Amino acid sequence: MRYDVLIFDLDDTLFDFGMTEKNALLHLFMEYELPNGVEDYLPSYKEISKVLWDDLEHGRTTLAKLKVERFKRLFLQHAMDIDAEVFGQKYLDKLGKEVHMIDGVEEMFANLSGCKFALLTNGFKEVQHARIGGSSLKNLFEVIITSEETGFQKPQTEIFEYIFDKLNLSDKSRVLMIGDSLTSDIQGGNNFGIDTCWFNPHLKKNLTAIEPTHEIQSWEELVEIVNKQVLEVK
């Protein structure tokens, strides 16, 4: 059985989240009359955010709490008198307007025929739908599923069950999960019993016990994997 259903992660898989995050914060800090905000606060924000997203993956926090808590911690650390809840919502609004696609994504989709595409992301529903809607990928996906709408997040198996129900799927051998995160995308797919593809363009070392079915550094390699299966089936 060939892969004919491809489930993609979004951030740092199809879209460059580093650029998205930096631009959104730049515009927001400017709004708060902090022109050096990115330079002064982005490094500590990234450290705080990384901890909280890891907490989310492991069920130690929720997306609603993360939305505000990351800025509460940032402003406390830097003794800044800013309302974290208001800032957090404005940040999501800015994120939704940032569309920065990773090189090769459009060509990759153009060269994959006979497949259904789905999106599965741990991000916020309003942000992810806005970003996809503002891109050339807006009509590609059968479904766009976010952790916010399901109440679960990768690597939990329940979010994979949710997307399988939405796509009316039962045969796991037909499905490939593609993403950049070993602990979220790959672990989640492995836990659910579907094949996985680790998008690793920066040649990071896998220091975990998590083993993807495939590993790629470019989108041309994914096309080769899927099209090779088509040839083998024929």
Beta strands, then each sheet from edge to edge (+ up, - down):
strand 1: 5-8
strand 2: 116-121
strand 3: 141-146
strand 4: 175-179
strand 5: 195-199
strand 6: 214-216
sheet 1: 3+ 2+ 1+ 4+ 5+ 6+
end
